[in-house]
Amino acid sequence: MKGSQIKLLILNVEVNTQRLSVSELKNGIYLLRIIENGKEIASEKITVQH
């Protein structure tokens, strides 16, 4: 995936646990930002390959 563009995913947390299903995402590199109460509490780069 060299030269791939990084896509942005934002997950708003309203409960203690959230699950992210990547089955509908296309292959690629994503930056996952986890938002709680309007503030970013974590970010992680993930790679999706099916």
ABEGO torsion letter per residue (X at the ends): XBGBBBBBBBBBBABABBBBBAAABBBEBBBBBBBBGGBBABBBBBBBBX
